[in-house]
Amino acid sequence: MGERALRAATTSVHRGLLLMSALLPALAAQPAAASTEVFRISQGDSVIGTPFYVKTSADQTLLDIGRHFGSGYDEMQQANPNVDMWVPGDGKDVLVPNFHVLPDAPREGLVMNLAEKRLYFYRSPTEVEVFSVGVGRDGWETPVGTYSIVEKIKDPTWTPPPSIRKEHAEKGDPLPDVVPAGPDNPLGAFAMRLSNPSYLIHGTNKPWGVGMPVSHGCTRMYPEDIAALFPQVEKGTPVRIVDQPYKVGWRGDELYLEVNLAQGESPRSAKQVIPATIANANGVVVDWNEVQRALQNNSGLPRLVGGREGGKSWHKLDNVF
């Protein structure tokens, strides 16, 4: 990939950031909206979306802004490490991380990547919707594997299993045998049961937990997101749960790396995160300094780290992520 093409690609991202900053500051003050944007996937590509900035108002939290645009707690914090989550202040530029490398998994049904706490719904191999989700916390991890949707439930009741009832009782917060449907139900208004029947994809009455590892293993979605997803997913839909903190993908001739490490987790070396099939391919140039910056920043956003040389010299560029 030549210098001109790479500079054009980076300029395009910057232009998108500035344009959205100018056009969208008022939207974040509006009520939450379901993240129903459908991303088109070009053949051979695996990078979708464009990040953008919005300006805060004095009465907003970073989570308010994230929820409006379908982003969860951890990804908003990762993308804005120097902004206070609860009191960001008035007139601050906040980055909305609407920019992703697709997980390395078949492009069908539902694919959840635990490392990034996102759920991908493939309407077709060339169309995908992306949702932030809450996943299992330490000791209650959401299990990696391949499953399917076996049951869909509107207005579910919740029967707490003995392990959870015991945990709550030890904290002095006893649970009833059955929690009826309604605003106090932790499953929200919709639930989908996996073929591993102990686990559900469901709504929540605690939306602040979306985008965090806080559940007992189930997958939590914003109420407006599960309401949008529920009617689209049929029984038998495959569900693949993966754990991929490093994702590498192409957009045209541009090579991107996205890093989503847990807090305190040490990154791998730069040479370990770019597959040898890519790094050693003819005509591909990798800027290992940019790879190292992606690992250090751990922003949860794709970073331009290389490209196809195409017979021209490849040069390192300024990179916003």
N, C-alpha and C positions, 0 to 999 in steps of 0.2 A: 504494500500500500504506500503510495507516495505522500510526501509532506503536505501537498495542497489538499488532497482528499481527507487526510487526518485532521488538518486544521478546520476544514469545512464541517466535518462531523462534530468536532468539539464546539465550534461556533454555533452550530444548530442547537446543541444542548443549552448553551448559555443564553441564546435567544429565547428558547422556551422558558427558561427560568425567569428571565426579566419580563417577558410578556405576561406570564401568569401572575407574577407579582403585581403588575400594573392592573390587571383585569379582575382579579379575584379576591381582593382583601375583604370585601363586604360579605362574601359568601360564607366565611367561617362563622359569622355571627348567626346564621340561620340554623334552624333545627337540623338534627342529624338526618342524613339521607342515605338510603341503601346504596352500597357501592356496586352498582349494576353496570358499570362500563364494560363493554365487551371489547377485548383486545384482539385484533387480527394478527395472525402469525404468518409471516412470509416463509416460503419454503427455504429450508436450510438455516433459518434464524431461530434464536432462542432468547432474545432480549426484547422486552416489551415495555411500553410506557415512556413517560417523560416526567421527571421531577419538576416541581414548581414551588415558588414561595408565595406565602400570604402574609399579610400584616396583622398583628394581634390587636385586639382592643383590650381595655383595662379589665373587663369583666370575664375574660376568657382564660381557661387553662390550656396547656398544650394538648391535653386529652380531649377537650371540647373540639379543638380544631381537627385533631386526628380522627375522631369519630365521624365528624361531618364528611370527611373524605375517605372513610373506610379504613383508616390506619389505626393500629393498636398502640398500647402504652410503650412497649419496649422499642418498637421500630421508630416511633416519634422521638424517643429519648436518644436512640442511636444516631438518628439523622440530625439532631440538634443538641449536641453534647454541652453547649455553653448557654443553653436556655433553661431557666427554671421551669420544671414541669407544671407546678401549681400556680406560680405567680410569674408568668413570662414578662409581664409589663405591657405598657401601651405602645403601639407602633413598632414592635419588634418584627423583624423578618424571620419567618418560620418556614423551614423546608418541609414540604409534604413529599414523602418518599414513594411517589407513584412510578417506580422504575424497578424492574426485576429481571433477573435471569431465571428462566424456567428450570425447575428441578430436572434432574436426569432420571426420567421415568416415562413410561408410555403415556402418550397424550390422549387419554380417554378417561371418562368418568371423573372421579375426585382424586386428587393427589395432594397430600398434606406433607409439608416439610416442617418437622418439629423444630429444627434449628432456627428457622426464621419466623415460626408461628404464623404461617400462612397456609390457606387452603386454595387450591386451584381447581376450578370446575371447567372441564373441557366440554363445551357444547358440541364441538367437532374437533378434529385434529388441527384446524386452522383458526379456531375461535376459543378464547378462554376468558373466564372471569376470575378475579382474585379477591379473596376475603381474608382479613386478619382474624386470627382465632386465639383463644386461650387454650393451653394444653396442660398436661399433668405436671405437677410439681415433684420435687425430689421425694423419692419413696413411693410415689404414685404415678410413675411415668406412663404416658400414653404409649402403647406397645407398637413398635415397628412391625410391619407385615402387610400382607395383601388380604383384603376382606371384601365384603359387599354389603349393600344396604338390604336388610331383610324385613324391616318394618318401618312404617311412617306413622307418626302419631301427632294429631292436632290436639291442643289443650291437654298435654300429658299430666298425669299424676306422678308423684315421686315416692317410691318405697325405699327409704334409705337402707342399704345393706348393713349387716351387723357391724362390720369393721368401721363404717362411718358413724354409726350410732354410738359405738364405744368411744370413738375419738371425741365426739361432741359431749358425751356424758362426762368424760374425764376433764373437760374444760368448763363444766358447769353449765352447758348449753344443750340440754336434752332435746332430742328430736322426736316428733310423733311417729307412729308406725307408718302413716301415709300422709304425705303433703298433698292437698287437693290442688287442682288446676286453679290458676289465678295469679295475681301480681306478686304473691309471696313464694311462688314455686320457683326453685332454682333452675328448673329446666326451661323456663320461659313458655312461649306459646306453641312451639313446634319442636319435635325431636325425631331423629332418624337413628334406628338401631343398627349396629354393625353385626356381621356374622360372628364376631366375638361378642356375645350378647351382653357382656358386662359394660360395654362401651357405647356411648351415644354421641352423635353430633346434635347439639341443641342450642336453644336460645339461653338467655340468662336474665335474672333480675338484678345482677350486679355487673353492669356493662363496663365498669372501670377495670375489670379483670381480663377483658379481651386484649390479646396481644401479650399476655404474661403467662408464665408457668405457675398456675394457681389452683388447678382443678385436681380432682381425685382420679384423673386419667381420661375423663371425657373431654370432648372438644366443645368449647363455648364460642358462640357467635353473637355479634350485636343483634338485638331483636329485629331491627329492620333488615339485616342481612339474611338471617335465617328465614324471614318471611319471604324474601325475594328468591332464595335458593330452593326452599322446600317444594314448591310446585313444579320445579324444573327437573328434579331428581326422581327417577323411577326406582321401584324395587328391583334389586338385581344389579344396580349400578356398581361397578368396581370401585373400591376405595383402597388406594395405596398410601401407606404411611411410611415416610422415609425420614432420615436424619442426615441432612447434607449441609454442614456449615460452610462449605466451599462450593460455589457453583461457577462454572466457566461456560461462556456461550458467545455466539457470534451474532452480530447485527451487520449484515452486508460483509464488508471486508474488515470490520472492527472486532477485536477480541476483548471481551470484558470478563472481569472477575468480581464476584460478589461474596463478601465475607460476613457471616453471622455467628460470631462466637459468644458463648455464654460468659457472663461476668466472671472474671478471674481465670478463664480458660486460656492456656498458652497456645499461640498459633503454631502451625507447622512451618517448616522452612519453605521459602519461596519456590524451590525446585520441586517440592512435594505436591503443591496445590494445582499446578498446571499439568494436565495429563501429558505423558510422553508422546502420545499419538498426535498431540497438537504442537508441543514445543519442538519436536524434532521433524515436523512435516516440512517438506520442501516449500519454499516461498512464504513461510510464516516467520515473523520476527516478534520476539517477546521482549519487552522492556522489563527486566527483572527488578529494577529500582521501583517501577510503578507497582509491580506485584508486591514488593515489600511494603510500600506505602499503604496498599489496600489492606494488608495484614495488620499493620500498625493502627490504622484508622478504625477498622472494624465498624464501618458506618452502616452496614446493611444495604448499601447502594452499589450497583455495578460501577466498576472503575475501568476505564479504558487502559489496557495493559499491553496491547500489541495489535498486529494486523497482518494482512497478506501483503507481502512486499511488492508483488506485481512488477518486478524488474526495476523498481525505483528504490531509492534510499528511504529508510524509515527513521523518523526523528521523534524524540520524546517531546510531549506537549504539556502545557499547563493543564491540570486536571482538577475539576471542582470537587471530586470525591476522592 
